[in-house]
Amino acid sequence: MTFTDTQTIVIGGSSGIGYATAEQIIDSGGDVVIAARDDDRRQEAANTLGPNATEHPLDITVRADVKSLFTEFDADYLVCTPAHIPTGFDISEAQLRKAFDVKFFGYYYAAEAARDVLPEDGAIVFLSGESSVDPQPDYFASGVVNAAVECLTRYLAVEYAPVRISAVSPKIVDTVGMTAEMREQAAEDIPIGQIADPADIADAVCFMLQNPNVTGEVLRSNGGARLV
């Protein structure tokens, strides 16, 4: 897999799966643009990634700002990873709307703007999540938003063809804030006995970006969670 002579815009690339994806793309010869809201984390990420990384401030919920990003930078690929996921079922309407603003409308704005920039052999990958098909207590907002993202993926793959649009759906990922106890409990609940590292999901994202025969699909990198 090589990203030589390509540029990928990674929205949400300052941490977690987005950062791991940017790192893999650079290691494979590509350039990345890290677009994110948090100034300190975004700038630190770009500095750590080195000269093949550029950073740009972005609030994905502001359609005009997203469009401006794609007038400033060319791109071969786009990756979207931001999320705002409140927990619980009895959340407020404002909380649910914000979840959709970030992950559904934000991803739609990004794909819409990228359509005018990406080459015909370009690709877009959205980050979804297994809550879309595996309802869990307290993850109502996550489930309905991710289900909407997966539906959006299929429709845009048809409407924006030949640009390929796919999604990657992880289960539990070892991110900042997880305790050893949380990791151990989560690992016991899946067949492979270990939770995903952000780099594992980044592998899946890069595969979906570069495989020319995949579009409109959701790759479920979940450790076999749906088997049990």
Backbone as CSV, one residue per row, in Angstrom:
resi,resn,N_x,N_y,N_z,CA_x,CA_y,CA_z,C_x,C_y,C_z
1,MET,0.842,-1.189,0.000,0.000,0.000,0.000,0.878,1.240,0.000
2,THR,0.632,2.142,-0.953,1.432,3.353,-1.008,0.549,4.570,-1.232
3,PHE,0.913,5.662,-0.581,0.215,6.930,-0.770,1.144,7.971,-1.398
4,THR,2.207,7.515,-2.026,3.173,8.415,-2.645,2.483,9.349,-3.633
5,ASP,2.853,10.627,-3.566,2.322,11.667,-4.467,0.823,11.878,-4.299
6,THR,0.304,11.634,-3.108,-1.102,11.923,-2.839,-1.214,12.815,-1.606
7,GLN,-2.351,13.475,-1.491,-2.639,14.259,-0.291,-4.008,13.855,0.246
8,THR,-4.068,13.615,1.548,-5.304,13.213,2.209,-5.680,14.254,3.249
9,ILE,-6.911,14.712,3.217,-7.432,15.575,4.268,-8.058,14.679,5.328
10,VAL,-7.548,14.790,6.552,-8.053,13.986,7.659,-8.746,14.933,8.635
11,ILE,-10.065,14.929,8.611,-10.828,15.769,9.528,-10.953,15.013,10.844
12,GLY,-10.482,15.639,11.921,-10.398,14.965,13.200,-9.075,14.231,13.371
13,GLY,-8.064,14.666,12.639,-6.790,13.955,12.626,-5.829,14.324,13.728
14,SER,-6.289,15.056,14.725,-5.374,15.487,15.786,-5.225,14.455,16.893
15,SER,-6.052,13.397,16.895,-5.964,12.400,17.959,-6.631,11.106,17.511
16,GLY,-6.429,10.048,18.294,-7.136,8.793,18.106,-6.973,8.169,16.733
17,ILE,-8.075,7.680,16.189,-8.050,6.987,14.902,-7.629,7.923,13.783
18,GLY,-8.071,9.175,13.838,-7.683,10.132,12.810,-6.186,10.348,12.773
19,TYR,-5.584,10.512,13.950,-4.133,10.696,14.023,-3.410,9.443,13.533
20,ALA,-3.866,8.267,13.957,-3.226,7.021,13.530,-3.312,6.846,12.016
21,THR,-4.427,7.263,11.422,-4.578,7.189,9.972,-3.600,8.131,9.280
22,ALA,-3.511,9.355,9.771,-2.566,10.318,9.205,-1.138,9.784,9.280
23,GLU,-0.812,9.174,10.401,0.538,8.632,10.604,0.833,7.525,9.587
24,GLN,-0.122,6.646,9.362,0.091,5.561,8.406,0.214,6.074,6.978
25,ILE,-0.579,7.064,6.641,-0.505,7.639,5.292,0.869,8.265,5.060
26,ILE,1.357,9.003,6.032,2.681,9.622,5.906,3.761,8.554,5.827
27,ASP,3.663,7.517,6.653,4.634,6.425,6.614,4.628,5.710,5.267
28,SER,3.508,5.813,4.537,3.394,5.183,3.220,3.662,6.161,2.089
29,GLY,4.245,7.318,2.426,4.704,8.239,1.394,3.789,9.382,1.048
30,GLY,2.660,9.523,1.763,1.718,10.565,1.421,1.841,11.820,2.260
31,ASP,1.112,12.842,1.849,0.977,14.083,2.613,-0.413,14.121,3.234
32,VAL,-0.530,14.800,4.369,-1.832,14.918,5.014,-2.087,16.359,5.442
33,VAL,-3.372,16.700,5.481,-3.830,17.948,6.074,-4.671,17.573,7.287
34,ILE,-4.234,17.997,8.461,-4.962,17.738,9.694,-5.928,18.897,9.925
35,ALA,-7.217,18.620,9.859,-8.238,19.646,10.069,-9.017,19.302,11.335
36,ALA,-8.984,20.212,12.308,-9.641,19.943,13.589,-9.884,21.252,14.322
37,ARG,-10.725,21.194,15.358,-11.102,22.403,16.091,-10.063,22.833,17.115
38,ASP,-9.549,21.894,17.885,-8.673,22.215,19.010,-7.305,22.667,18.511
39,ASP,-6.983,23.932,18.720,-5.744,24.498,18.188,-4.504,23.794,18.712
40,ASP,-4.441,23.592,20.027,-3.240,23.015,20.622,-3.013,21.584,20.137
41,ARG,-4.044,20.773,20.166,-3.891,19.368,19.750,-3.593,19.270,18.258
42,ARG,-4.245,20.102,17.472,-4.035,20.076,16.025,-2.591,20.455,15.676
43,GLN,-2.110,21.519,16.283,-0.752,21.964,16.000,0.286,20.975,16.516
44,GLU,0.028,20.398,17.690,0.951,19.399,18.232,0.990,18.170,17.334
45,ALA,-0.161,17.747,16.837,-0.206,16.589,15.954,0.592,16.831,14.687
46,ALA,0.394,17.988,14.078,1.111,18.298,12.842,2.612,18.369,13.088
47,ASN,3.021,18.961,14.192,4.444,19.041,14.506,5.052,17.664,14.715
48,THR,4.307,16.799,15.395,4.801,15.448,15.664,4.878,14.628,14.381
49,LEU,3.912,14.798,13.502,3.886,14.029,12.259,4.980,14.463,11.294
50,GLY,5.437,15.697,11.404,6.572,16.137,10.608,6.208,16.930,9.370
51,PRO,7.171,17.093,8.470,7.013,18.019,7.340,5.960,17.612,6.316
52,ASN,5.510,16.372,6.346,4.478,15.953,5.397,3.071,16.215,5.916
53,ALA,2.976,16.872,7.068,1.671,17.201,7.642,1.470,18.707,7.691
54,THR,0.296,19.134,7.273,-0.126,20.527,7.375,-1.360,20.560,8.268
55,GLU,-1.521,21.633,9.027,-2.708,21.724,9.883,-3.565,22.921,9.509
56,HIS,-4.871,22.758,9.748,-5.819,23.821,9.402,-6.989,23.771,10.380
57,PRO,-7.374,24.917,10.949,-8.513,24.918,11.887,-9.821,24.646,11.160
58,LEU,-10.698,23.891,11.815,-11.976,23.573,11.184,-13.023,23.203,12.231
59,ASP,-14.201,23.810,12.084,-15.398,23.368,12.797,-16.267,22.676,11.764
60,ILE,-16.339,21.343,11.837,-17.014,20.563,10.801,-18.506,20.852,10.736
61,THR,-19.062,21.475,11.748,-20.499,21.766,11.745,-20.838,23.032,10.966
62,VAL,-19.826,23.781,10.534,-20.056,25.037,9.805,-19.808,24.781,8.316
63,ARG,-20.874,24.733,7.554,-20.787,24.339,6.139,-19.844,25.230,5.345
64,ALA,-19.888,26.523,5.583,-19.030,27.447,4.845,-17.557,27.213,5.151
65,ASP,-17.258,26.897,6.413,-15.867,26.629,6.783,-15.355,25.353,6.126
66,VAL,-16.214,24.356,6.041,-15.820,23.103,5.393,-15.562,23.341,3.913
67,LYS,-16.422,24.088,3.283,-16.235,24.394,1.859,-14.931,25.157,1.638
68,SER,-14.635,26.089,2.549,-13.408,26.867,2.435,-12.163,25.992,2.524
69,LEU,-12.219,24.957,3.354,-11.089,24.036,3.487,-10.717,23.440,2.141
70,PHE,-11.728,23.087,1.357,-11.474,22.414,0.087,-11.194,23.388,-1.057
71,THR,-11.318,24.669,-0.807,-10.842,25.648,-1.781,-9.380,25.999,-1.521
72,GLU,-8.927,25.736,-0.297,-7.535,26.031,0.066,-6.597,24.869,-0.205
73,PHE,-7.109,23.636,-0.136,-6.256,22.461,-0.284,-6.791,21.525,-1.361
74,ASP,-5.879,21.007,-2.178,-6.225,19.910,-3.072,-6.182,18.612,-2.272
75,ALA,-6.864,17.604,-2.768,-6.864,16.325,-2.056,-7.159,15.190,-3.019
76,ASP,-6.568,14.049,-2.726,-6.885,12.805,-3.417,-7.858,11.961,-2.600
77,TYR,-7.778,12.122,-1.270,-8.597,11.330,-0.358,-9.098,12.208,0.781
78,LEU,-10.212,11.758,1.365,-10.777,12.422,2.534,-11.127,11.367,3.580
79,VAL,-10.768,11.644,4.833,-11.140,10.788,5.956,-11.854,11.654,6.990
80,CYS,-13.018,11.204,7.467,-13.783,11.933,8.488,-13.911,11.071,9.741
81,THR,-13.437,11.606,10.879,-13.498,10.833,12.128,-14.173,11.539,13.301
82,PRO,-14.524,12.832,13.245,-15.073,13.492,14.441,-16.396,12.883,14.906
83,ALA,-16.632,12.989,16.204,-17.905,12.543,16.773,-18.184,13.320,18.049
84,HIS,-19.462,13.527,18.305,-19.916,14.044,19.596,-21.040,13.127,20.022
85,ILE,-20.775,12.266,20.993,-21.735,11.227,21.347,-22.110,11.309,22.822
86,PRO,-23.233,11.927,23.147,-23.719,11.899,24.533,-24.225,10.504,24.877
87,THR,-24.098,10.108,26.134,-24.573,8.791,26.548,-25.904,8.896,27.282
88,GLY,-26.621,7.775,27.319,-27.928,7.750,27.949,-29.029,7.771,26.906
89,PHE,-30.215,7.346,27.305,-31.362,7.380,26.392,-32.138,8.683,26.514
90,ASP,-32.294,9.171,27.726,-33.083,10.377,27.961,-32.233,11.635,27.827
91,ILE,-31.593,11.769,26.674,-30.788,12.961,26.427,-31.687,14.066,25.882
92,SER,-31.191,15.283,25.935,-31.986,16.409,25.455,-31.995,16.460,23.937
93,GLU,-32.972,17.158,23.414,-33.021,17.357,21.965,-31.768,18.072,21.482
94,ALA,-31.287,19.037,22.265,-30.086,19.784,21.876,-28.869,18.862,21.780
95,GLN,-28.746,17.923,22.713,-27.626,16.987,22.677,-27.694,16.089,21.447
96,LEU,-28.889,15.590,21.130,-29.035,14.721,19.972,-28.768,15.485,18.677
97,ARG,-29.265,16.712,18.612,-29.022,17.521,17.419,-27.526,17.791,17.232
98,LYS,-26.817,18.049,18.328,-25.379,18.287,18.205,-24.660,17.036,17.699
99,ALA,-25.084,15.873,18.181,-24.489,14.623,17.706,-24.657,14.485,16.193
100,PHE,-25.848,14.817,15.689,-26.080,14.762,14.245,-25.332,15.871,13.516
101,ASP,-25.252,17.054,14.111,-24.540,18.160,13.471,-23.083,17.809,13.205
102,VAL,-22.459,17.157,14.183,-21.038,16.827,14.040,-20.837,15.659,13.081
103,LYS,-21.502,14.544,13.348,-21.129,13.318,12.643,-21.941,13.046,11.384
104,PHE,-23.186,13.477,11.316,-23.954,13.263,10.090,-23.830,14.463,9.153
105,PHE,-24.279,15.613,9.610,-24.221,16.782,8.728,-22.777,17.186,8.448
106,GLY,-21.903,17.084,9.454,-20.506,17.420,9.227,-19.868,16.562,8.147
107,TYR,-20.120,15.254,8.213,-19.567,14.354,7.192,-20.171,14.661,5.819
108,TYR,-21.467,14.964,5.816,-22.106,15.308,4.541,-21.503,16.583,3.949
109,TYR,-21.311,17.603,4.785,-20.694,18.836,4.290,-19.318,18.562,3.702
110,ALA,-18.540,17.714,4.372,-17.190,17.424,3.917,-17.206,16.690,2.575
111,ALA,-18.062,15.697,2.449,-18.147,14.955,1.187,-18.631,15.855,0.058
112,GLU,-19.592,16.700,0.360,-20.128,17.635,-0.633,-19.032,18.554,-1.155
113,ALA,-18.225,19.091,-0.243,-17.151,19.993,-0.651,-16.029,19.251,-1.367
114,ALA,-15.734,18.039,-0.908,-14.646,17.259,-1.509,-14.978,16.828,-2.931
115,ARG,-16.239,16.691,-3.220,-16.660,16.206,-4.547,-16.074,17.051,-5.671
116,ASP,-15.912,18.337,-5.455,-15.411,19.238,-6.491,-13.881,19.230,-6.579
117,VAL,-13.234,18.534,-5.667,-11.770,18.560,-5.583,-11.146,17.200,-5.891
118,LEU,-11.757,16.138,-5.408,-11.160,14.819,-5.545,-11.113,14.366,-7.006
119,PRO,-10.066,13.627,-7.391,-10.017,13.051,-8.735,-11.024,11.910,-8.859
120,GLU,-11.244,11.440,-10.081,-12.215,10.371,-10.290,-11.846,9.093,-9.555
121,ASP,-10.548,8.879,-9.346,-10.123,7.684,-8.609,-9.897,7.985,-7.125
122,GLY,-10.424,9.089,-6.654,-10.310,9.451,-5.248,-11.288,8.660,-4.395
123,ALA,-11.175,8.848,-3.078,-12.032,8.093,-2.163,-12.267,8.866,-0.877
124,ILE,-13.385,8.556,-0.244,-13.768,9.129,1.043,-14.080,7.979,1.990
125,VAL,-13.592,8.081,3.225,-13.932,7.088,4.240,-14.465,7.804,5.470
126,PHE,-15.651,7.387,5.909,-16.267,7.879,7.138,-16.004,6.883,8.268
127,LEU,-15.951,7.379,9.481,-15.870,6.514,10.650,-17.265,6.332,11.229
128,SER,-17.711,5.088,11.286,-19.010,4.760,11.867,-18.764,4.095,13.223
129,GLY,-19.588,3.116,13.588,-19.429,2.425,14.857,-20.455,1.323,14.983
130,GLU,-20.106,0.251,15.718,-20.958,-0.926,15.784,-22.276,-0.701,16.524
131,SER,-22.400,0.424,17.201,-23.688,0.730,17.832,-24.797,0.899,16.803
132,SER,-24.432,1.067,15.532,-25.438,1.200,14.469,-26.237,-0.081,14.276
133,VAL,-25.605,-1.222,14.581,-26.263,-2.515,14.359,-26.346,-3.356,15.627
134,ASP,-25.756,-2.870,16.701,-25.713,-3.624,17.962,-26.116,-2.701,19.107
135,PRO,-27.419,-2.503,19.313,-27.874,-1.565,20.348,-27.354,-1.940,21.732
136,GLN,-26.839,-0.937,22.438,-26.301,-1.124,23.777,-26.912,-0.091,24.721
137,PRO,-27.078,-0.445,25.996,-27.598,0.532,26.956,-26.748,1.799,26.959
138,ASP,-27.398,2.936,26.967,-26.747,4.249,27.064,-26.140,4.745,25.749
139,TYR,-26.235,3.954,24.669,-25.601,4.387,23.424,-26.631,4.657,22.324
140,PHE,-27.759,5.199,22.724,-28.828,5.539,21.782,-28.351,6.525,20.721
141,ALA,-27.763,7.639,21.142,-27.338,8.659,20.185,-26.288,8.113,19.237
142,SER,-25.328,7.379,19.790,-24.293,6.772,18.955,-24.902,5.857,17.910
143,GLY,-25.864,5.039,18.310,-26.465,4.087,17.388,-27.205,4.748,16.240
144,VAL,-28.043,5.716,16.551,-28.845,6.323,15.484,-27.994,7.205,14.574
145,VAL,-26.992,7.869,15.135,-26.115,8.700,14.296,-25.264,7.825,13.389
146,ASN,-24.685,6.756,13.927,-23.868,5.881,13.099,-24.688,5.183,12.019
147,ALA,-25.929,4.815,12.338,-26.798,4.221,11.325,-27.055,5.217,10.192
148,ALA,-27.236,6.476,10.544,-27.444,7.512,9.531,-26.193,7.694,8.673
149,VAL,-25.022,7.643,9.301,-23.765,7.778,8.553,-23.612,6.626,7.557
150,GLU,-23.982,5.425,7.964,-23.849,4.277,7.069,-24.823,4.375,5.896
151,CYS,-26.013,4.882,6.145,-26.967,5.112,5.057,-26.452,6.206,4.125
152,LEU,-25.912,7.268,4.699,-25.319,8.342,3.900,-24.211,7.794,3.010
153,THR,-23.398,6.906,3.549,-22.307,6.302,2.787,-22.828,5.640,1.512
154,ARG,-23.882,4.866,1.631,-24.415,4.150,0.476,-24.999,5.099,-0.563
155,TYR,-25.736,6.089,-0.114,-26.334,7.023,-1.065,-25.279,7.863,-1.787
156,LEU,-24.294,8.349,-1.046,-23.265,9.167,-1.685,-22.404,8.349,-2.634
157,ALA,-22.198,7.066,-2.323,-21.423,6.211,-3.221,-22.079,6.116,-4.595
158,VAL,-23.406,6.173,-4.611,-24.134,6.162,-5.882,-24.107,7.544,-6.530
159,GLU,-24.408,8.571,-5.741,-24.544,9.922,-6.287,-23.211,10.536,-6.708
160,TYR,-22.124,10.192,-6.002,-20.831,10.823,-6.263,-19.882,9.944,-7.056
161,ALA,-20.344,8.803,-7.539,-19.505,7.924,-8.356,-18.981,8.702,-9.569
162,PRO,-17.733,8.407,-9.993,-16.889,7.263,-9.641,-16.041,7.426,-8.369
163,VAL,-16.100,8.589,-7.702,-15.410,8.692,-6.407,-15.990,7.625,-5.480
164,ARG,-15.116,6.898,-4.796,-15.545,5.813,-3.922,-15.773,6.340,-2.499
165,ILE,-16.868,5.910,-1.893,-17.208,6.357,-0.538,-17.575,5.139,0.296
166,SER,-16.860,4.961,1.401,-17.070,3.802,2.258,-16.992,4.228,3.713
167,ALA,-17.211,3.282,4.607,-17.133,3.557,6.039,-16.415,2.411,6.744
168,VAL,-15.831,2.727,7.880,-15.214,1.727,8.746,-15.916,1.801,10.096
169,SER,-16.299,0.638,10.610,-17.080,0.573,11.846,-16.337,-0.237,12.901
170,PRO,-15.697,0.420,13.864,-15.055,-0.305,14.960,-16.028,-0.585,16.103
171,LYS,-15.602,-1.448,17.019,-16.367,-1.714,18.237,-15.740,-0.912,19.374
172,ILE,-14.864,-1.535,20.143,-14.176,-0.857,21.240,-12.745,-0.567,20.815
173,VAL,-12.323,0.684,20.968,-10.972,1.092,20.579,-10.258,1.643,21.805
174,ASP,-9.005,1.286,21.944,-8.202,1.712,23.093,-7.804,3.174,22.917
175,THR,-8.597,4.048,23.466,-8.344,5.481,23.340,-8.061,6.093,24.702
176,VAL,-7.716,7.367,24.687,-7.407,8.082,25.923,-8.598,8.013,26.876
177,GLY,-8.320,7.712,28.134,-9.365,7.676,29.137,-9.792,6.282,29.545
178,MET,-9.389,5.270,28.776,-9.746,3.905,29.141,-8.826,3.396,30.249
179,THR,-9.403,2.815,31.280,-8.627,2.240,32.365,-8.275,0.788,32.034
180,ALA,-7.329,0.234,32.771,-6.954,-1.166,32.570,-8.153,-2.084,32.787
181,GLU,-8.979,-1.755,33.771,-10.166,-2.558,34.041,-11.147,-2.511,32.880
182,MET,-11.331,-1.327,32.293,-12.224,-1.186,31.154,-11.716,-1.998,29.969
183,ARG,-10.408,-1.956,29.732,-9.827,-2.720,28.625,-10.037,-4.219,28.824
184,GLU,-9.788,-4.675,30.049,-9.909,-6.094,30.340,-11.341,-6.575,30.165
185,GLN,-12.300,-5.805,30.660,-13.706,-6.177,30.541,-14.144,-6.208,29.085
186,ALA,-13.744,-5.198,28.330,-14.131,-5.136,26.917,-13.521,-6.293,26.131
187,ALA,-12.275,-6.641,26.441,-11.604,-7.730,25.735,-12.273,-9.067,25.994
188,GLU,-12.825,-9.251,27.188,-13.497,-10.509,27.531,-14.775,-10.719,26.732
189,ASP,-15.314,-9.644,26.197,-16.607,-9.723,25.519,-16.506,-9.985,24.024
190,ILE,-15.294,-10.117,23.473,-15.141,-10.342,22.036,-14.254,-11.559,21.779
191,PRO,-14.484,-12.267,20.680,-13.782,-13.520,20.429,-12.259,-13.435,20.388
192,ILE,-11.705,-12.360,19.854,-10.250,-12.322,19.723,-9.553,-11.989,21.035
193,GLY,-10.314,-11.583,22.056,-9.742,-11.374,23.376,-8.896,-10.141,23.539
194,GLN,-9.029,-9.203,22.641,-8.318,-7.937,22.791,-9.067,-6.850,22.038
195,ILE,-8.994,-5.641,22.564,-9.667,-4.530,21.895,-8.735,-3.917,20.861
196,ALA,-9.294,-3.121,19.987,-8.526,-2.545,18.889,-7.654,-1.391,19.358
197,ASP,-6.484,-1.304,18.781,-5.643,-0.118,18.888,-6.065,0.831,17.763
198,PRO,-5.924,2.151,17.954,-6.262,3.060,16.848,-5.578,2.699,15.531
199,ALA,-4.361,2.160,15.616,-3.642,1.771,14.394,-4.348,0.637,13.658
200,ASP,-5.027,-0.249,14.394,-5.775,-1.332,13.749,-6.890,-0.773,12.881
201,ILE,-7.587,0.224,13.402,-8.684,0.834,12.644,-8.127,1.670,11.494
202,ALA,-6.990,2.301,11.723,-6.343,3.063,10.651,-5.971,2.159,9.480
203,ASP,-5.537,0.928,9.775,-5.261,-0.042,8.708,-6.497,-0.241,7.836
204,ALA,-7.643,-0.397,8.489,-8.889,-0.613,7.759,-9.254,0.612,6.923
205,VAL,-9.063,1.793,7.498,-9.356,3.032,6.765,-8.488,3.126,5.512
206,CYS,-7.202,2.871,5.659,-6.285,2.970,4.513,-6.633,1.947,3.437
207,PHE,-7.040,0.750,3.860,-7.482,-0.258,2.887,-8.669,0.247,2.084
208,MET,-9.642,0.815,2.771,-10.836,1.304,2.081,-10.522,2.487,1.169
209,LEU,-9.557,3.297,1.553,-9.147,4.412,0.695,-8.553,3.923,-0.613
210,GLN,-7.788,2.844,-0.547,-6.978,2.478,-1.708,-7.514,1.322,-2.534
211,ASN,-8.429,0.531,-2.002,-8.938,-0.584,-2.798,-9.888,-0.062,-3.879
212,PRO,-9.549,-0.223,-5.159,-10.351,0.384,-6.232,-11.672,-0.312,-6.487
213,ASN,-11.906,-1.445,-5.822,-13.115,-2.221,-6.077,-14.119,-2.150,-4.931
214,VAL,-13.926,-1.210,-4.014,-14.812,-1.101,-2.855,-15.455,0.277,-2.807
215,THR,-16.766,0.308,-2.771,-17.485,1.561,-2.542,-18.869,1.242,-1.987
216,GLY,-19.389,2.149,-1.178,-20.721,1.974,-0.611,-20.802,0.910,0.463
217,GLU,-19.661,0.453,0.955,-19.636,-0.637,1.929,-19.175,-0.149,3.303
218,VAL,-19.537,-0.911,4.325,-19.094,-0.658,5.692,-18.206,-1.814,6.135
219,LEU,-16.956,-1.534,6.405,-16.026,-2.546,6.890,-16.095,-2.595,8.410
220,ARG,-16.527,-3.731,8.944,-16.745,-3.856,10.382,-15.502,-4.467,11.041
221,SER,-14.640,-3.593,11.512,-13.410,-4.008,12.210,-13.726,-4.067,13.702
222,ASN,-14.314,-5.198,14.124,-14.926,-5.252,15.448,-14.440,-6.397,16.324
223,GLY,-13.390,-7.095,15.897,-12.869,-8.196,16.702,-13.804,-9.371,16.829
224,GLY,-14.779,-9.480,15.926,-15.742,-10.574,15.988,-16.854,-10.353,16.981
225,ALA,-17.083,-9.097,17.370,-18.040,-8.801,18.445,-19.452,-9.282,18.117
226,ARG,-19.834,-9.287,16.862,-21.203,-9.663,16.512,-21.399,-11.185,16.469
227,LEU,-20.343,-11.940,16.707,-20.445,-13.390,16.697,-20.901,-13.952,18.033
228,VAL,-20.879,-13.113,19.062,-21.221,-13.606,20.398,-22.362,-12.788,21.000
